[in-house]
Amino acid sequence: MSNSATPYSSKLARGLVVAAPRSGGGKTMLTLGLMRSFTKAGLRVGGAKCGPDYIDPAFHRAATGAPSYNLDSWAMAPSLLAALARAAGTDRDLVLCEASMGLFDGAPGAPGRTGSSADVAAMLGWPVLLVVDVAGQAQTAAAIVKGCGLYDPRLRIGGVVLNRVAGERHRRLATDAIEASGFDVLGALPRAESIRLPERHLGLVQAEETEDLDRRLDAIADFVGRHIDSDAILRRARAGSTETLAEAPFLAPPGQRIAIARDEAFTFVYPHIVAGWRAAGAELRFFSPLADERPPEDCDLCWLPGGYPELHAGRLAAATSFFEGLRHFVRDRPVHGECGGYMVLGQSLTDKEGRAHRMAGLLGASFSFAKRELRLGYRSARMAAAHPLAPAGARLRGHEFHYATSDSPGAPDAPFAFVRDAHGGAECPDGSRRGRASGSFFHVIAADA
């Protein structure tokens, strides 16, 4: 990627944004089915995901064999978003970008910076393939489609796919009404509980944990292929374009050699973060706490990502070599934990059954899933003090998404940062620091720009 800061116009690969009027409408199933079926047909398919999401991009990669990048108009500067869209389409015939939530759902922000999938589609010039769950309605679906088509003049609806169709009469009623309102219906998926992917409290069970994933993806592709017009959908894809500054503000690596925990308990690392650190010359060394591995000694920073430590708390508590290595590492080098990693750095982690498991004890807080409280949303973080991630006072953008509650029975640690949500709430201290250990529920996405 160029380091020039001059404006330029860049063509993007052909793409479509697979979106829906609401969450749970069928975006993921349709996206994975299209990705897999086009890949099996010999196309080189790239993936992307609107907004903050660790889980869906891993399924995209499994379906296509290519990296999938998050595209976030709230957290990312336009130049970074454009650079990642170009990366998703490099040497690809097609990019399928899965939307988040409803097409226009986002957070307060400047025009084009609300975090909505509509922002991404408009900025990149990719048409929207709208999947509409028509369960419990027929002709009314046409009003929803027409509303989506008229609500934002920046967008182009390239076509519609119906989901959860009850039968031929149902399909015909909805299709005729939608097409009479000026939009093409390119497929109709019947109800099919048998191909659903397993879920848990933060969304789908992770791709790496999903049993027989290749067979499941092939079944989804076959199901989608039987009920849509694949050729017509492919014809609706368009080459996008962007006009932005060429210099993309990737997050600087927090060290030259970075030890990163990676296994079923620690999986939440954004692909663009890893790519950016490597592009800047950092060496990444992965290790497994669940396998009782110590952080590599030749690294100068240890990073514990988020994930599902609460599902493996007993195994982690028994990983004595891992904890000994962590305590040795932090004597003279920084250790940072995000969300799940933050919990592992604390005193204890209580699982949903109420069993408390001793953790690293490097930070003062204890965490519990026995009494759950959902906390989620975009966050702007101002660094409380100098940190390998950023200087004191620097701002980062990211998000929070967890169910854990926390308490600090002793004297509280110094805060990691001061955070504010996207809705203009008061700035509050967040996370903790103790010596060279630090952690927070805040997931960083990008430097503020």
TORPA-203461 format. One record per residue (C-alpha): residue in one letter; x, y, z. Coordinates in steps of 0.001 Angstrom, whole numbers. Layout:
REM residues N
NODE  r        u        v        w
NODE  A        X        Y        Z
...
***
This chain:
REM residues 449
NODE  r        u        v        w
NODE  M        0        0        0
NODE  S     1255     3426     -907
NODE  N     2566     5850     1710
NODE  S     1651     8843     -441
NODE  A     -833    11258     1112
NODE  T    -2196    12590    -2188
NODE  P    -5827    11947    -3207
NODE  Y    -6322     9268    -5808
NODE  S    -9137     7256    -7355
NODE  S    -8858     3498    -7046
NODE  K   -10895      797    -8703
NODE  L   -12015    -2063    -6509
NODE  A   -12845    -5638    -7396
NODE  R   -16416    -6453    -8338
NODE  G   -18479    -6725    -5203
NODE  L   -21851    -7050    -3537
NODE  V   -22947    -6164       -5
NODE  V   -25254    -8904     1307
NODE  A   -27603    -7049     3647
NODE  A   -30993    -7379     5314
NODE  P   -33562    -5089     6951
NODE  R   -32786    -6601    10375
NODE  S   -30500    -8929    12292
NODE  G   -31324   -12605    11996
NODE  G   -32734   -12191     8498
NODE  G   -30450   -14705     6761
NODE  K   -27370   -12693     5752
NODE  T   -24792   -15161     7017
NODE  M   -26404   -18222     5468
NODE  L   -26807   -16550     2087
NODE  T   -23286   -15090     2179
NODE  L   -21657   -18409     3033
NODE  G   -23737   -20261      461
NODE  L   -22783   -17819    -2292
NODE  M   -19131   -17781    -1262
NODE  R   -18855   -21549    -1270
NODE  S   -20838   -22145    -4450
NODE  F   -18954   -19479    -6435
NODE  T   -15647   -20840    -5129
NODE  K   -16598   -24387    -6149
NODE  A   -17484   -23013    -9586
NODE  G   -13895   -21791    -9978
NODE  L   -14229   -18122    -9054
NODE  R   -11691   -16500    -6756
NODE  V   -13914   -15057    -4032
NODE  G   -12828   -12586    -1366
NODE  G   -14756   -11817     1794
NODE  A   -15463    -8806     3968
NODE  K   -17632    -8060     6994
NODE  C   -19194    -4733     7915
NODE  G   -18627    -3619    11474
NODE  P   -16947    -5204    14492
NODE  D   -17226    -8987    14242
NODE  Y   -14583   -11637    14896
NODE  I   -16628   -14734    14105
NODE  D   -18103   -14269    10620
NODE  P   -14771   -13488     8871
NODE  A   -13397   -16856    10013
NODE  F   -16369   -18589     8347
NODE  H   -15769   -16522     5222
NODE  R   -12176   -17709     5103
NODE  A   -13268   -21319     5549
NODE  A   -15773   -20933     2696
NODE  T   -13397   -19250      245
NODE  G    -9844   -20024     1322
NODE  A    -9064   -16279     1276
NODE  P    -8769   -13703     4081
NODE  S   -11867   -11713     5026
NODE  Y   -11457    -8165     6359
NODE  N   -13683    -6061     8599
NODE  L   -14857    -2773     7079
NODE  D   -16070     -348     9744
NODE  S   -17116     3198     8864
NODE  W   -17331     4350    12505
NODE  A   -14040     3006    13817
NODE  M   -11915     3254    10656
NODE  A   -10739     6312     8756
NODE  P   -12040     6223     5154
NODE  S    -8507     5646     3861
NODE  L    -8096     2547     6046
NODE  L   -11504     1194     5065
NODE  A   -10654     1692     1386
NODE  A    -7259       20     1788
NODE  L    -8878    -3028     3384
NODE  A   -11538    -3221      669
NODE  R    -8740    -3227    -1905
NODE  A    -6914    -5941       59
NODE  A   -10079    -8085      161
NODE  G   -10294    -7887    -3636
NODE  T    -6621    -8376    -4487
NODE  D    -6353   -11209    -7062
NODE  R   -10075   -11929    -6552
NODE  D   -12852   -12123    -9149
NODE  L   -15509   -11079    -6664
NODE  V   -15856    -9742    -3116
NODE  L   -18910   -10632    -1051
NODE  C   -19267    -8290     1911
NODE  E   -21628    -9415     4668
NODE  A   -23510    -6565     6320
NODE  S   -24138    -6226    10048
NODE  M   -27498    -5812    11801
NODE  G   -30019    -4024     9590
NODE  L   -28740    -2253     6472
NODE  F   -29037     1260     7933
NODE  D   -28338      462    11595
NODE  G   -25353     2239    13137
NODE  A   -24322     4743    15759
NODE  P   -24315     8542    15906
NODE  G   -21534     9907    13740
NODE  A   -20600    12254    10933
NODE  P   -22148    11557     7516
NODE  G   -20632     8360     6182
NODE  R   -19081     7544     9593
NODE  T   -22001     5914    11435
NODE  G   -20827     2302    11293
NODE  S   -23805     1248     9171
NODE  S   -23460    -1209     6330
NODE  A   -25105     1399     4118
NODE  D   -22073     3651     4693
NODE  V   -19747      914     3460
NODE  A   -21836      119      388
NODE  A   -22126     3805     -500
NODE  M   -18443     4566      -16
NODE  L   -17252     1599    -2070
NODE  G   -19932     1692    -4751
NODE  W   -20927    -1957    -4345
NODE  P   -24621    -2789    -4950
NODE  V   -26718    -4278    -2175
NODE  L   -28104    -7794    -2438
NODE  L   -31033    -7575       -6
NODE  V   -32159   -10757     1751
NODE  V   -35646   -10391     3230
NODE  D   -37146   -12783     5770
NODE  V   -40753   -13052     4582
NODE  A   -42007   -15332     7364
NODE  G   -45411   -14082     8470
NODE  Q   -45899   -11720     5524
NODE  A   -46282   -11703     1755
NODE  Q   -46999    -8483     -187
NODE  T   -45890    -6397     2786
NODE  A   -42335    -7483     1925
NODE  A   -42574    -5198    -1109
NODE  A   -43078    -2166     1136
NODE  I   -39974    -3112     3123
NODE  V   -37879    -3560      -23
NODE  K   -39132     -321    -1537
NODE  G   -38430     1515     1710
NODE  C   -34849      194     1730
NODE  G   -34466     1257    -1898
NODE  L   -35698     4805    -1298
NODE  Y   -34346     5535     2189
NODE  D   -30757     6298     1182
NODE  P   -30185     7700    -2332
NODE  R   -26482     6758    -2147
NODE  L   -27354     3065    -2500
NODE  R   -28318      788    -5347
NODE  I   -30349    -2346    -4593
NODE  G   -28957    -4893    -7039
NODE  G   -31540    -7555    -6284
NODE  V   -33578    -9324    -3618
NODE  V   -33477   -12843    -2197
NODE  L   -36442   -14040     -155
NODE  N   -35809   -16119     2958
NODE  R   -37995   -18535     4946
NODE  V   -40542   -18950     2171
NODE  A   -43398   -21257     3212
NODE  G   -44353   -22539     -243
NODE  E   -44930   -21727    -3885
NODE  R   -47982   -19534    -3314
NODE  H   -46137   -17579     -628
NODE  R   -43154   -17114    -2958
NODE  R   -45354   -15923    -5824
NODE  L   -47280   -13396    -3726
NODE  A   -44123   -11810    -2310
NODE  T   -42197   -11951    -5599
NODE  D   -44969   -10409    -7691
NODE  A   -45420    -7519    -5244
NODE  I   -41684    -6815    -4996
NODE  E   -41123    -6934    -8741
NODE  A   -44151    -4706    -9340
NODE  S   -42466    -2113    -7133
NODE  G   -39382    -2129    -9370
NODE  F   -36963    -4609    -7761
NODE  D   -35817    -7978    -9110
NODE  V   -36202   -11120    -7003
NODE  L   -33211   -13372    -7684
NODE  G   -34056   -16287    -5428
NODE  A   -36294   -17661    -2702
NODE  L   -34960   -19812      133
NODE  P   -37422   -22126     1896
NODE  R   -37328   -22684     5624
NODE  A   -34486   -25091     6400
NODE  E   -33585   -25629    10035
NODE  S   -31352   -28583     9110
NODE  I   -28551   -26392     7746
NODE  R   -28374   -23953    10654
NODE  L   -24955   -23443    12184
NODE  P   -24582   -23946    15968
NODE  E   -24693   -20829    18176
NODE  R   -23634   -19679    21642
NODE  H   -23884   -16482    23703
NODE  L   -21700   -14218    21486
NODE  G   -23052   -15544    18177
NODE  L   -22102   -18552    16075
NODE  V   -19838   -21214    17501
NODE  Q   -16432   -20343    16054
NODE  A   -15448   -21777    12694
NODE  E   -12474   -23611    14221
NODE  E   -14778   -25341    16706
NODE  T   -17618   -26217    14311
NODE  E   -17641   -29940    13717
NODE  D   -17397   -31094    10085
NODE  L   -17370   -27493     8836
NODE  D   -16486   -28296     5212
NODE  R   -19452   -30635     4917
NODE  R   -21732   -28027     6479
NODE  L   -20509   -25314     4085
NODE  D   -21013   -27612     1098
NODE  A   -24561   -28359     2288
NODE  I   -25292   -24637     2649
NODE  A   -23890   -23975     -829
NODE  D   -25987   -26755    -2342
NODE  F   -29117   -25493     -597
NODE  V   -28573   -21878    -1674
NODE  G   -27623   -22928    -5216
NODE  R   -30885   -24845    -5687
NODE  H   -33043   -21844    -4841
NODE  I   -31329   -18799    -6355
NODE  D   -30253   -17577    -9774
NODE  S   -26498   -17585    -9250
NODE  D   -25711   -16193   -12690
NODE  A   -28108   -13278   -12227
NODE  I   -26606   -12469    -8814
NODE  L   -23099   -12554   -10264
NODE  R   -24149   -10168   -13033
NODE  R   -25367    -7659   -10435
NODE  A   -21909    -7350    -8860
NODE  R   -20117    -4138    -9840
NODE  A   -16547    -2928    -9643
NODE  G   -16395     -369    -6866
NODE  S   -14186     2674    -6576
NODE  T   -12918     4951    -3855
NODE  E   -11375     8368    -3745
NODE  T    -9476     8810     -515
NODE  L    -6051     9644      840
NODE  A    -3614     6903      -54
NODE  E    -2070     6787     3420
NODE  A    -4033     4366     5586
NODE  P    -3631     4733     9393
NODE  F    -2982     1103    10349
NODE  L    -2478      537    14062
NODE  A     1248      603    14823
NODE  P     2608    -2647    16260
NODE  P     3129    -2479    20047
NODE  G     6433    -4330    19769
NODE  Q     8925    -5749    17294
NODE  R     8336    -9369    18362
NODE  I     4849    -9980    19724
NODE  A     3795   -13157    21552
NODE  I       75   -13739    20848
NODE  A    -2067   -16342    22625
NODE  R    -4005   -18364    20076
NODE  D    -6233   -21383    20702
NODE  E    -9933   -22052    21348
NODE  A    -9917   -19695    24346
NODE  F    -8100   -16828    22595
NODE  T    -9283   -16228    19038
NODE  F   -10520   -12650    18734
NODE  V    -7824   -10917    16699
NODE  Y    -8894    -8823    13726
NODE  P    -7252    -9876    10441
NODE  H    -6433    -6262     9585
NODE  I    -4604    -5806    12903
NODE  V    -2400    -8834    12206
NODE  A    -1827    -7759     8586
NODE  G     -971    -4211     9641
NODE  W     1523    -5313    12287
NODE  R     3225    -7671     9863
NODE  A     3320    -5038     7121
NODE  A     5083    -2715     9590
NODE  G     7784    -5344    10138
NODE  A     6627    -6931    13398
NODE  E     7228   -10638    13977
NODE  L     4250   -12486    15474
NODE  R     4822   -15601    17596
NODE  F     1754   -17631    18555
NODE  F     1416   -19886    21599
NODE  S    -1380   -21846    23277
NODE  P    -2302   -21273    26935
NODE  L    -4704   -24243    26773
NODE  A    -1719   -26423    25828
NODE  D       57   -24944    28883
NODE  E     2611   -23151    26698
NODE  R     4599   -20191    27999
NODE  P     4897   -16912    26073
NODE  P     8009   -17163    23867
NODE  E    10974   -15713    25743
NODE  D    12451   -13939    22722
NODE  C     9422   -11607    22400
NODE  D     9190    -8084    23793
NODE  L     5415    -7931    24361
NODE  C     2719   -10505    25166
NODE  W     -825   -10041    23856
NODE  L    -3776   -12025    25221
NODE  P    -6720   -11522    22826
NODE  G   -10366   -11928    23574
NODE  G   -12213   -15174    23067
NODE  Y   -13976   -17665    25314
NODE  P   -11810   -18244    28395
NODE  E   -15005   -18704    30414
NODE  L   -15657   -21968    28530
NODE  H   -12183   -23255    29394
NODE  A   -11642   -21713    32842
NODE  G   -10840   -25051    34507
NODE  R    -8176   -25957    31936
NODE  L    -6688   -22480    32129
NODE  A    -6544   -22579    35917
NODE  A    -4588   -25830    35646
NODE  A    -2110   -24394    33106
NODE  T      631   -23773    35655
NODE  S     3442   -23448    33118
NODE  F     1490   -20815    31190
NODE  F      859   -18740    34314
NODE  E     4432   -19111    35531
NODE  G     5688   -17992    32123
NODE  L     3297   -15043    32127
NODE  R     4438   -13894    35566
NODE  H     8071   -14226    34536
NODE  F     7443   -12340    31277
NODE  V     5764    -9372    32953
NODE  R     8741    -8710    35236
NODE  D    10498    -6780    32491
NODE  R     8145    -6735    29474
NODE  P     4536    -5599    28968
NODE  V     1577    -7964    28911
NODE  H    -1806    -6751    27649
NODE  G    -5181    -8484    27640
NODE  E    -8288    -7589    25642
NODE  C   -11666    -8661    27021
NODE  G   -11172   -12415    27557
NODE  G    -7444   -11848    27899
NODE  Y    -8161    -9132    30465
NODE  M   -10164   -11615    32536
NODE  V    -7332   -14144    32487
NODE  L    -4945   -11493    33845
NODE  G    -7247   -10900    36834
NODE  Q    -7550   -12653    40194
NODE  S   -10277   -15169    39355
NODE  L   -12851   -16098    36722
NODE  T   -16218   -17495    37816
NODE  D   -18034   -19599    35213
NODE  K   -21792   -19596    34613
NODE  E   -22259   -22489    37073
NODE  G   -20760   -20325    39835
NODE  R   -17397   -22111    40084
NODE  A   -14486   -19727    40697
NODE  H   -11167   -20476    38973
NODE  R    -7890   -18835    39952
NODE  M    -6285   -16803    37141
NODE  A    -2912   -15038    36695
NODE  G    -3370   -12478    39483
NODE  L    -1485    -9774    37579
NODE  L    -4426    -7332    37815
NODE  G    -6700    -6648    40746
NODE  A   -10169    -7391    39339
NODE  S   -12135   -10642    39464
NODE  F   -14679   -11573    36817
NODE  S   -17906   -13573    36786
NODE  F   -20372   -15115    34355
NODE  A   -22634   -16335    37151
NODE  K   -24276   -12914    37137
NODE  R   -24222   -11803    33543
NODE  E   -24656    -8295    32176
NODE  L   -24491    -7535    28453
NODE  R   -22236    -4594    27593
NODE  L   -21742    -3750    23952
NODE  G   -21203     -888    21559
NODE  Y   -18601     1361    19984
NODE  R   -16053     3016    22251
NODE  S   -13580     5870    21860
NODE  A   -10634     5382    24232
NODE  R    -8166     8020    25453
NODE  M    -4987     6455    26789
NODE  A    -4552     7173    30510
NODE  A     -759     6887    30293
NODE  A     1905     5909    27802
NODE  H     1386     2341    26579
NODE  P     2907      183    23830
NODE  L     -342      678    21895
NODE  A     -250     4486    21921
NODE  P     1148     7521    23777
NODE  A     -603     9064    26762
NODE  G    -3660    11011    25635
NODE  A    -3820     9353    22211
NODE  R    -7227     8148    21097
NODE  L    -8147     4726    19771
NODE  R   -11434     3514    18344
NODE  G   -12953      136    19027
NODE  H   -15828    -1626    20728
NODE  E   -16952    -3600    23761
NODE  F   -18991    -6829    23679
NODE  H   -19156    -9096    26709
NODE  Y   -21434   -10578    29352
NODE  A   -18990   -10685    32265
NODE  T   -19289    -8617    35410
NODE  S   -16271    -7536    37432
NODE  D   -15342    -6353    40906
NODE  S   -12159    -5157    42607
NODE  P   -12342    -5977    46319
NODE  G    -8986    -4361    47080
NODE  A    -7543    -1017    46064
NODE  P    -8410     -415    42389
NODE  D    -5699     -517    39748
NODE  A    -4848     2551    37716
NODE  P    -7097     2781    34630
NODE  F    -5942     1566    31233
NODE  A    -7882     4294    29419
NODE  F   -10804     6690    29634
NODE  V   -13605     5594    27316
NODE  R   -16731     7178    25910
NODE  D   -19479     5469    23948
NODE  A   -20639     6601    20522
NODE  H   -23784     8182    21953
NODE  G   -21974    10984    23761
NODE  G   -21934     9542    27246
NODE  A   -19542    10768    29900
NODE  E   -15919     9661    29690
NODE  C   -15234     6943    32276
NODE  P   -12108     5115    33494
NODE  D   -11842     1666    31956
NODE  G    -9674    -1390    32459
NODE  S    -6629    -1544    34674
NODE  R    -2847    -1335    34860
NODE  R     -549    -2776    37452
NODE  G     3158    -2612    36757
NODE  R     3722    -3808    33195
NODE  A      380    -5665    33045
NODE  S    -2655    -3997    31518
NODE  G    -6082    -5036    30333
NODE  S    -9500    -3788    29332
NODE  F   -12815    -4937    27874
NODE  F   -12059    -2484    25036
NODE  H   -11267    -4173    21688
NODE  V    -9123    -1872    19575
NODE  I    -9964    -1553    15879
NODE  A    -7960     1458    14711
NODE  A    -6259     4677    15679
NODE  D    -8655     7609    15859
NODE  A    -8594     9645    12645
***
